[in-house]
């Protein structure tokens, strides 16, 4: 079990967003924002509707 999941008291999956190309500029290109939002929504759908996978 990954350490992040083991550290959670809920036992539920954790979405970890780790970007190796991100900088300190404070802003993301719109394409990256859309990709991040799509990842979060896909995770949400997989948790709310597990049979839809």
C-alpha positions as CSV (number, residue, x, y, z in Angstrom):
1,X,0.0,0.0,0.0
2,X,1.4,3.4,-0.9
3,X,2.4,5.6,2.0
4,X,-0.2,8.3,1.1
5,X,-3.0,5.8,1.3
6,X,-1.7,4.4,4.5
7,X,-1.6,7.9,6.0
8,X,-5.3,8.4,5.3
9,X,-7.7,7.5,8.1
10,X,-10.6,7.0,5.7
11,X,-9.1,4.1,3.7
12,X,-10.3,5.6,0.5
13,X,-8.1,6.2,-2.5
14,X,-6.1,9.5,-2.7
15,X,-5.6,11.5,-5.8
16,X,-2.0,12.9,-5.8
17,X,-1.2,15.5,-8.3
18,X,2.5,15.7,-8.9
19,X,3.8,17.9,-11.8
20,X,7.5,17.7,-12.6
21,X,7.2,20.4,-15.2
22,X,5.6,23.1,-13.0
23,X,7.4,26.2,-12.1
24,X,7.0,29.0,-9.6
25,X,5.3,31.4,-11.9
26,X,1.9,30.9,-10.3
27,X,0.1,30.4,-13.6
28,X,-0.6,27.4,-15.7
29,X,-1.3,27.4,-19.5
30,X,-5.0,26.8,-20.3
31,X,-4.2,23.4,-21.8
32,X,-2.6,22.3,-18.6
33,X,-5.5,23.6,-16.5
34,X,-7.9,21.6,-18.7
35,X,-5.8,18.4,-18.4
36,X,-5.6,18.8,-14.6
37,X,-9.4,19.3,-14.4
38,X,-10.0,16.3,-16.6
39,X,-7.8,14.2,-14.3
40,X,-9.7,15.3,-11.2
41,X,-13.1,14.7,-12.8
42,X,-12.1,11.2,-14.0
43,X,-11.0,10.4,-10.5
44,X,-14.2,11.7,-9.1
45,X,-16.3,9.7,-11.5
46,X,-14.4,6.6,-10.8
47,X,-15.1,7.0,-7.1
48,X,-18.7,8.0,-7.3
49,X,-19.7,5.5,-10.1
50,X,-17.3,2.6,-9.7
51,X,-19.3,0.4,-12.1
52,X,-18.8,2.9,-14.9
53,X,-15.1,2.1,-15.2
